[in-house]
Amino acid sequence: MQQRVALARCLINDPDLILMDEPLGALDALTREKMQSLVLKIWKETGKTILIITHSVEEALLLGERLFVMAPRPGRLHKEYRLPFAEAGLHGDLRDIKNDAEFVKYREEILSMIWNMEEEIMGKVL
């Protein structure tokens, strides 16, 4: 409920840009999925730019038109993706999209990329 109230408070001010920093991280799975749908609906209906910072690769893929993978130490853009899933999420079931072969391909590519960056910094775990 707090995330919904915070989003409503933000929208009352009619900003051009909405910044959401880990907005759905503390939610249970069902509420998180409903909030993902709500964010997509608000994005489509208002035309506002929504910038979401998240550690959830799946959420970033699902909600973003553009996804930027950051590299650690020093923080910098490592790779950019242009994605079709947010638009598809407006008309389709989010669970079906998460099981789509292209979605899974992107998810695995990004997770592998992040894993490899972490191993470079921390060393390989045996």
N, C-alpha and C positions, 0 to 999 in steps of 0.2 A: 504494500500500500504506500510506503514511503516513496518508492521510485515513481509511482503514478502521480502522487501529489507533487513531487519535485518537478516532474515533467510538465504538469499543469501550471505550476507557478512560473516556470520558464516561458511557456507559450503565451501566458497572459501579457507578457511584455512585448510580444511580437518581434522577437529578434530575427535578424537575417541568417544568423549562424547559431546553431545549438551545439555546444561542446558537452559530450557525455564521457566521463572518465570512469571506466569500469562500472557502468550503470546497472548491470544485471548480475554481477558476480555473486551477490549474497542471496540470490533467489533459489527456491526449489525448482526442479526441472519443469514442472507444469506451468508455474507462474512465469518462469523465464521464457518459455515458448510463447505464452500469451503476450508478454511484453515485447518480444521480438516482432510479433505480428502488429502490435500497436505502433511500434517505432516505424515500421514499414508503411503503415497506413498514414501516420502523421507526415512522413516524408513525402508521400505521393499527394496527399490532399493539400498540403501547405506549400510545397515546392521549396521548402527551406533546406539549406545545407546543414547536414548533421555530421559532425565529426565525432567518431566513437573511438576511444582508446580502450583496447581490451587485450588481455592475454589469451583469450579464447579464439583459437584459429577458426573453429567451426562458426562461431558467432560473427567473426570478421568477414568470412566468406559469404555467409548468409545475408548480412545486412549491408555490405559495402558494394558500391559500384567501382570504387577504386580502393585497393588495399595496398598499404605500404608495409613491408617487412623491415623492421629496424635492426641494425647490427649493434651489438654491444661494444662498449669500450674502444673507442669513443662512439657514442650514439650517432648513427648516421643512417641514411636510407640505403638499404641493401638491395631491395628489389621492389618494383611496382607491378601490380596486376590490375587489369580492367576486367570486371566480372559481370556476368549476366544474372546472377542468382537473386539479387534484391528485387529486380523487376519481376522475375518469375515467382518470387514469394508473395507478390501482391495478388496473384491469380491462382496459385497452387498451394498445396499442402506443404508446410515447411519440412515435415518428416520425409516426404517423398523427395524433396529437393536434396536433403542431406544424404539420401541413398543413391542419388544420381551418379552415374559413373564419372562424369566430368567433375562434379563436386568432390568426389572421393579422390580423384587424381590430384586436384589442386591441394586438398587437405594434406594428403600424404607428401606431396612435394614440399609444401611449406614446413610441415613438421620435421621432415628430414633435413631441410635447410637449417632450421633452428637448432636441431640436435647437433648437426655438424659444427655450427658456430659455437655452441656451448662446449663441445669437445675441444675445439681449438683453444679456448680460454682456460678451461678447467683441467684439461688432459683427459685421456680416455679412461673410462671406468672399466675395470676388469671384472 
